[in-house]
Structure formats: structure tokens, C-alpha cells
Amino acid sequence: MQDASGNKYISIFKPIDEEPLAVNNPQGLPLSTNGEGLKRGTRVGEGALREIAAYILDHPKTGPKFLSCNEIGSGVPPTVMVQCLHKAFNHPEGFDGSDANIKTGSLQMFIKNHGSCEDMGPRDFPVEEVHKISVFDMRTANADRHAGNILLHKDHETGKIVLIPIDHGYCLPEKFEDCTFDWLYWPQARQPFSQETIDYIKSLDAEQDLAILKFYGLDLSAECARTLRISTMLLKKGAERGLTPFTIGNIMCRETLNKKSIIEEIVHDAQNSMLPGTSETVFLESVSRIMDAALDKILM
């Protein structure tokens, strides 16, 4: 979307009904037969909510922010839910300008950039820039982090490179099956976290995050809330043991399509150890014990 002059991009609007596999998706993709999105553990029509949740959860180092806060965390652009009317959107049944043509979706601020990380090799990316995105992706169990949705901005005077993460419609899934982190293959991922980043990770609180999302009207499903709790738990335990983003990320991502990841195995083992009717608190305590054993084994 452009400003009134038509010379400057200011925002990006993503209608809910035009998401992949949704009823009005402009790519002509078949409709989802079971409500599941392109990524396992996500649902068609929830992408906009996840985009907003990603912005709310992108805490700066000073702690959780309000939507009007100018401080940034990993750099997720400000994102809100809006209603929008325009003939350029996909209207299969025609556009007459009536209320029936109004679209609901996420509106995200357009950030000036010099392309995406697909356009250049990762060699010159600052370690802290890669780490800030790795922390965010692991914490939210992002199922769609590829180099194309990390924008790059380079200051012409200082040469400083800043990475900007976008497209978070597949974060906070109901399960870990499709976690994908392209930065795993970048050399910076094998570098240890700085003390500042470790302190930031220590400050993360999944229960507080869930309360903040609820305050803004985003009440996650029990399955998605569990994902946030477990991914935050893993990130904190991994950082405490001095593990790199590469090691922690590999625990969350599948080695092959049909082989469960370590985090999936941990969750599976915890589920098998529980009696019917077990509380979520007791289940998470079981996950914590099994996770500790798995991490200690990695460190041996």
C-alpha cells in the first residue's frame, strides 16, 4: 500500500480470506479440506492473528512492550488487525464497493530495505543480528523461516547491516512438525550467545506472554499455548547450558521429513508417561525432566 502521493510504500495488507488454501486465495490453490494451513499445526484464516502475535511477542531487551512502544526486539514491523476496502483485492464475485467487499486482515508497516537475505550470502551478517532472529524463531517455533522473509537494510554511511524478520503467519503452530530455520546453515548460528542475549533469554516468561496476548484479545488455543511454553522452556534450558542457536535449533527441526525431531520425541515421551486427565502443569513438569535428560545427553 502506498501513501497519498503514490510514491512511497507505507504498509502491507494481508486479507484473511486470501491466505494460501483460503476461499479467495489469488494463487488458485485448492481449498483446505480439513482446515489445516500449508504448514502442519496451523489453520487457514489464522495467519493474520499470528502476524499480530509475532509483533506483540517481539519484546525489546528492556522487557515486554505495548503496541505504541518505539523500542524493538528482533525487529518485527508493527502489525495490527484492520478492515480494508479496495477493488485491487481478490473479489471473485465482483466488486461493487459495498460492505460485502470489505476485507479483514493484518496490516504491517513497510520497512525500507535493500532486498532479502536471499540476495546475498550470510558471511557479512552481524552475529547479533542473526542471533536475535534465531531467538525469536525458536521461541515462537516458526514453521516458515527462510532467507526470503528476512529483509536486509544496509546503512550507506556506516555499512552496518540490520536484518528485519517478516512473514510470521506460520509461527506458534499447534505442533513442532514443520519447524524450519534457514539460519541453521549460516556460520553465525554456531557462535555462542552473548551474555546480553543469554540475560534476555533468561527474562522470557511464557505465562506472561500468554497473558499479554490475551490482554490484546489473542487467546491462543491450548495446543498453541503448549507450543509456546515448551519452545520457551527449551530455549531457556539450552541457553543456560551454553548451547548455540545451531544446537538448539536442530533439536526443534526434523533431520528428514519422516523422522521426528528431538523436541517431538520429548513431547511424545511425556504424553506417554501421563495418565488420562493429567493437568497441564504436571505434563509440563514431565516435559522438563525429559528435556533435561536429552540436553544432558547432548552435552556428554
CORSULBEL-V816718 format. One record per residue. N is the residue number from 0. NEAR is the number of other ideal C-beta (glycine too) atoms within 8 Angstrom. Layout:
# CORSULBEL-V816718
n	near
N	NEAR
N	NEAR
This chain:
# CORSULBEL-V816718
n	near
0	7
1	8
2	7
3	3
4	6
5	5
6	5
7	6
8	6
9	8
10	9
11	7
12	12
13	13
14	13
15	12
16	10
17	13
18	15
19	9
20	11
21	13
22	5
23	10
24	12
25	6
26	5
27	4
28	7
29	4
30	7
31	10
32	3
33	4
34	5
35	9
36	14
37	6
38	10
39	9
40	13
41	15
42	7
43	12
44	9
45	10
46	15
47	15
48	10
49	14
50	15
51	14
52	14
53	15
54	14
55	11
56	12
57	12
58	9
59	10
60	7
61	4
62	7
63	6
64	9
65	4
66	9
67	4
68	7
69	4
70	7
71	8
72	12
73	10
74	12
75	13
76	11
77	7
78	12
79	8
80	9
81	9
82	6
83	12
84	7
85	6
86	7
87	3
88	10
89	8
90	9
91	5
92	3
93	5
94	6
95	6
96	6
97	5
98	4
99	5
100	12
101	8
102	14
103	11
104	13
105	14
106	11
107	14
108	8
109	10
110	10
111	4
112	9
113	6
114	8
115	11
116	13
117	7
118	7
119	7
120	4
121	11
122	5
123	6
124	12
125	8
126	9
127	8
128	11
129	16
130	14
131	13
132	14
133	13
134	15
135	16
136	15
137	16
138	12
139	13
140	15
141	14
142	13
143	13
144	12
145	9
146	8
147	7
148	11
149	16
150	13
151	15
152	11
153	9
154	9
155	4
156	4
157	4
158	7
159	7
160	12
161	10
162	14
163	12
164	15
165	11
166	7
167	15
168	14
169	14
170	14
171	11
172	17
173	8
174	9
175	15
176	9
177	11
178	14
179	10
180	13
181	11
182	16
183	11
184	5
185	10
186	7
187	13
188	14
189	7
190	8
191	5
192	11
193	9
194	6
195	7
196	13
197	11
198	8
199	10
200	12
201	9
202	7
203	12
204	7
205	10
206	7
207	8
208	13
209	12
210	8
211	11
212	13
213	9
214	6
215	9
216	5
217	10
218	5
219	11
220	6
221	7
222	9
223	11
224	10
225	10
226	15
227	16
228	12
229	14
230	15
231	13
232	13
233	14
234	14
235	11
236	12
237	12
238	14
239	8
240	8
241	5
242	10
243	10
244	16
245	9
246	10
247	14
248	15
249	10
250	13
251	15
252	11
253	10
254	6
255	5
256	4
257	3
258	7
259	6
260	13
261	9
262	13
263	12
264	10
265	13
266	11
267	9
268	9
269	12
270	8
271	6
272	7
273	10
274	4
275	4
276	3
277	7
278	5
279	7
280	6
281	9
282	12
283	12
284	8
285	11
286	13
287	10
288	8
289	12
290	12
291	9
292	8
293	12
294	12
295	8
296	7
297	9
298	7
299	4
